[in-house]
Amino acid sequence: DTFKMIHDKGIYVEAKPFSVGFRIEHKQSMIDECRFGPNAGNPILGSADYKLVHHCNNGRTVYSFCMCPGGTVVAATSEEGRVVT
């Protein structure tokens, strides 16, 4: 597995006390159709949201983040020489 390969190369790895998530991009229309079925597109419902979560056997959790239904992905900066999305 990947961890063993990294360990075998002498690279030290340790769990940190912060979260790492991931971003998945889907068309909002697809999410609306999956969540609302034939009611997708009804202005009363707005944009559907969702998240993906996996609880690992070791007690850690992996999850999606920045779910902004109907939103826009925007590049920004918080300090010189850095870009965040």
C-alpha positions in Angstrom: 0.0 0.0 0.0 1.0 3.6 -0.3 1.9 4.1 3.3 4.3 1.1 3.3 5.9 2.3 0.1 6.5 5.8 1.7 7.8 4.2 4.9 10.1 1.8 3.0 11.7 4.9 1.4 12.5 6.2 4.9 10.0 9.0 4.8 8.6 9.8 8.2 4.8 10.2 8.3 2.6 11.1 11.3 -1.0 12.0 11.8 -1.5 15.7 12.4 -4.3 17.2 14.5 -6.1 18.9 11.6 -8.4 17.8 8.9 -7.8 17.3 5.2 -10.8 17.2 2.9 -11.3 16.9 -0.8 -13.4 18.7 -3.3 -15.6 17.1 -5.9 -17.1 19.0 -8.8 -20.4 18.0 -10.3 -22.9 19.9 -12.3 -25.5 21.4 -10.0 -28.3 20.1 -12.3 -27.0 16.5 -11.8 -27.1 17.0 -8.0 -30.5 18.5 -8.1 -31.8 15.6 -10.3 -30.3 13.0 -7.9 -31.6 14.6 -4.8 -35.0 16.0 -5.9 -35.9 13.6 -8.8 -38.8 15.0 -10.9 -38.9 18.1 -8.7 -35.5 19.2 -9.7 -35.5 22.8 -11.0 -38.4 23.9 -8.8 -37.5 27.4 -7.6 -39.0 26.7 -4.2 -36.3 24.0 -3.5 -33.3 26.0 -4.6 -30.0 24.1 -5.1 -29.6 20.7 -3.6 -26.6 20.0 -1.4 -24.7 16.9 -0.5 -21.5 15.6 1.1 -19.4 12.4 1.0 -18.0 10.9 4.2 -16.0 7.8 4.9 -15.3 6.6 8.5 -12.0 4.7 8.5 -11.4 1.6 10.7 -8.6 3.6 12.4 -11.1 6.2 13.7 -10.2 8.9 11.2 -12.6 10.4 8.8 -12.3 11.5 5.2 -14.9 13.9 3.8 -15.7 16.3 1.1 -15.6 20.0 1.9 -16.6 23.4 0.4 -19.9 22.2 -0.8 -21.5 25.4 -2.2 -24.6 24.4 -4.0 -25.2 26.7 -6.9 -22.2 28.7 -5.9 -19.0 29.7 -7.8 -15.5 28.5 -7.3 -13.3 31.6 -6.8 -9.5 32.0 -6.6 -8.6 34.2 -3.7 -5.5 35.2 -1.7 -4.8 35.4 2.0 -1.1 36.3 1.9 1.5 37.4 -0.7 2.5 34.5 -3.0 -0.4 32.3 -2.0 -3.6 31.4 -3.8 -6.6 29.6 -2.3 -9.8 28.4 -3.8 
